[in-house]
Every structure is written in C-alpha cells, then in structure tokens.
C-alpha cells in the first residue's frame, strides 16, 4: 500500500527520498562494446541470437518488411499515428531556429550558424513493450532539424521481425533506415559503426539499464541526449480532485517499471486517503498489475502539504519527469513551477495525453535532472558554429586590446599574433 506522509512531521530525507536503479552492468556493457568495435556485424548477429533469440539474415529492415507491416497494422491506428504526428510536428516546428548576424559596427561581422547533424541514431525499446510513440517523439524533431540520415535501432522478436506498429511509426515519421538490433550492442554499433550500421553523430532515446550504461560509456565518441532513469510522475492536487482520476494517473507511470516513481502531493488528507483506497481498487485491474504493485509499494508516496504553494515547492525540489496540476486554475500556479520535465495543466490533461498525442515531447529528464536539463527537442539535432570577420582597419582598432589581454594571461604568442599585424600597418 502507498505511504501517506505529512510534510513537516517526517524527515525531509524521507519526503525527498528517491529510489535510483542499482545495477552492476558496467563490465558486461564494456565487453559488449569492445566486441562490437572489434567484430562489427558478426558481433551484432551473435548478440541478437543470444539476447533476442533471433537468427537474422540481414540487420537492416527491408522495404518489403515495411510494406508488410503497414498492411498488418489496423488502419484506424495508422490514422491515429498520423494525427499524433501532426500534433508533434506542429509543436516542434516552433523550436526551429536560424542563425544570426551582427554587422552594426564598421568593418566587423560576427555571427552564428545553426547546422543540422549529418546522422542521428534513435534507440527504440522492444522487449516487454513496444513504443511507436517514442519513434514519433524522437524522429519528428530530428527531421524538422534537417538531419541528413535518420536511423532507428530496435530489438527484433524471436521471429526476426520488428513490431509492425514501430515500423508504421517510422514510416509516418520519415525515418531513413531501420536496424534489427537492440541493447548495448546497438548503442555500440551507432557509436562506432559496423559494416551495416553507419556511425551516428548522436544517439537519442530511452532503454533499459544496459542501454543507459552503454550510452554513458560511448559518450565522447558520440553525443547522447541524456541518461534516462525509471519513469516518474508527481501530481499536485487540491481537495476537489476526483480520487479515481488521481489514482489512474499515478498508475499510468507505475505500470512502466517496478522502479517507477508515482507521487501525489496534496493539501487534503481526505483526498490522500481516498486516493490510497482507490489505488487498491485499480491495481488488480491492470494487465501489468504486478509491476504497478511493486512500484506503488516501493516507490509510491502521498505527501500532505499545508497548501498548494507548499505542494509546488515540494514538486520543485523533486523535479519530476512529469508534473500534473490537478487544480481548477492551473495557470495561476504555472509561474511557481521551476523544475519539471513536462507540465500537465488542469483536470482534463492526464500525462498519457502527452505520452502519445498532444505534441510536446515525451523524452524527458528523470532522476531530478529536470533542475538543469530539458525535454528532447529540435535543438538536440543541430549544432552551432560561429564566425568572425574584421577588416584590416577594424582589427587595428582592436589589436592593442587583444595583446593586452594576452599578456595578462602570459601568452606572448597570442599577443604577437595581434601586434605583428599592427606593426605591418604602421610600417
């Protein structure tokens, strides 16, 4: 049963305790990465047979397989994919940025260019659940950014095939190439390249502990988006909230993972007790009831605060992946929220709406990293470079300042590179 804690009556260490994944997979992941670097495709085929039980003839998904998947998917779901993709595209189009130029001083031009990445790799989980939503959320911003080649890696089933819904989502989002490989070996392939899988400039997307560790180990050889932890939801709710809604929303994340975190913060003890009772009614009805049960019992909590602003202060300290404001006037509280991956406003905006359909991205910072990091966006698929141009006259005006700064740092070569031009001008 979920714990109910009254803020101020228990230690803050208990209020803000966070269950982080404890895994000892670093050595295993290191060996997998080294093997893929050394053996390339041969290692990918072998690991896919070992870990996924699939004997493959080819790592890349063929056009025929994509067509087969599109024919197998319910046409109604294809329509939903299209509508969701349109919403995601509309939101992320606002993130597209161009460079700038400053030329308001005689003889000086400075500026910045925004350049799409050449190649990005998207990791899409398989295994216990398939997530076509992740395909849309990761691929559409990359396409809008202008990435030249967009690849997906995802583990196949024992039949050597990819879930048709994932292939349909990839087709909808305009993914260029799809590879049947998952786990740490897929991350290694994207980081270093193999005979079949090109080296990526950046890897994005969530995965299990092996994927997260692999992303951590290859960072530097390739860019990554973030190290994703278990799913999190925090709900700030007033006493008028329907306890059935709050319980259902908590369970929408608890069913993800035994380590998932589901937290309710409210100013009403009556609501706290009602939600606790409602959780006990709803958990047995879930298909993933055992996972949800473990999550709620181990990591779930209800915190009773003095008022809603105190509740939001607690939420800011926790900095959750998903934050729901189940209150009548949510925009009255929006400015008070400083740290959350994504905010869901009001009583008609469950977190599931954001997972699939609304448009804002669902690849979000976890484990408190929302205090300093952001949701996946178009910005993740571009890089910026800058440029400087001075005429001879403009440089001569700045040369002595440049040299003085260099001398202060003891870098006489820097100073000379400025002064030598001034000497030439005065000769």
Residue, then its C-alpha position, 0 to 999 in steps of 0.5 A: x500500500x502507498x505511504x501517506x506522509x505529512x510534510x513537516x512531521x517526517x524527515x525531509x530525507x524521507x519526503x525527498x527520498x528517491x529510489x535510483x536503479x542499482x545495477x552492476x552492468x558496467x563490465x558486461x556493457x564494456x565487453x559488449x562494446x569492445x566486441x562490437x568495435x572489434x567484430x562489427x556485424x558478426x558481433x551484432x548477429x551473435x548478440x541478437x541470437x543470444x539476447x533476442x533469440x533471433x537468427x537474422x539474415x540481414x540487420x537492416x529492415x527491408x522495404x518489403x518488411x515495411x510494406x508488410x507491416x503497414x498492411x498488418x497494422x489496423x488502419x484506424x491506428x495508422x490514422x491515429x499515428x498520423x494525427x499524433x504526428x501532426x500534433x508533434x510536428x506542429x509543436x516542434x516546428x516552433x523550436x526551429x531556429x536560424x542563425x544570426x548576424x551582427x554587422x552594426x559596427x564598421x568593418x566587423x561581422x560576427x555571427x552564428x550558424x545553426x547546422x543540422x547533424x549529418x546522422x542521428x541514431x534513435x534507440x527504440x525499446x522492444x522487449x516487454x513493450x513496444x513504443x511507436x510513440x517514442x519513434x514519433x517523439x524522437x524522429x519528428x524533431x530530428x527531421x524538422x532539424x534537417x538531419x541528413x540520415x535518420x536511423x532507428x535501432x530496435x530489438x527484433x522478436x524471436x521471429x526476426x521481425x520488428x513490431x509492425x506498429x514501430x515500423x508504421x511509426x517510422x514510416x509516418x515519421x520519415x525515418x531513413x533506415x531501420x536496424x534489427x538490433x537492440x541493447x548495448x550492442x546497438x548503442x555500440x554499433x551507432x557509436x562506432x559503426x559496423x559494416x551495416x550500421x553507419x556511425x551516428x553523430x548522436x544517439x537519442x532515446x530511452x532503454x533499459x539499464x544496459x542501454x543507459x550504461x552503454x550510452x554513458x560509456x560511448x559518450x565522447x565518441x558520440x553525443x547522447x541526449x541524456x541518461x534516462x532513469x525509471x519513469x516518474x510522475x508527481x501530481x499536485x492536487x487540491x481537495x476537489x480532485x476526483x480520487x479515481x482520476x488521481x489514482x489512474x494517473x499515478x498508475x499510468x507511470x507505475x505500470x512502466x517499471x517496478x522502479x517507477x516513481x508515482x507521487x501525489x502531493x496534496x493539501x487534503x488528507x481526505x483526498x490522500x486517503x481516498x486516493x490510497x483506497x482507490x489505488x487498491x481498487x485499480x491495481x488488480x485491474x491492470x494487465x501489468x498489475x504486478x509491476x504497478x504493485x511493486x512500484x506503488x509499494x516501493x516507490x509510491x508516496x502521498x505527501x500532505x502539504x499545508x497548501x498548494x504553494x507548499x505542494x509546488x515547492x515540494x514538486x520543485x525540489x523533486x523535479x519530476x519527469x512529469x508534473x500534473x496540476x490537478x487544480x481548477x486554475x492551473x495557470x495561476x500556479x504555472x509561474x511557481x513551477x521551476x523544475x519539471x520535465x513536462x507540465x500537465x495543466x488542469x483536470x482534463x490533461x492526464x500525462x498519457x495525453x502527452x505520452x502519445x498525442x498532444x505534441x510536446x515531447x515525451x523524452x524527458x529528464x528523470x532522476x531530478x535532472x529536470x533542475x538543469x536539463x530539458x525535454x528532447x527537442x529540435x535543438x538536440x539535432x543541430x549544432x552551432x558554429x560561429x564566425x568572425x570577420x574584421x577588416x584590416x582597419x577594424x582589427x587595428x582598432x582592436x589589436x592593442x586590446x587583444x595583446x593586452x589581454x594576452x599578456x595578462x594571461x602570459x601568452x606572448x604568442x597570442x599577443x604577437x599574433x595581434x601586434x605583428x599585424x599592427x606593426x605591418x600597418x604602421x610600417 
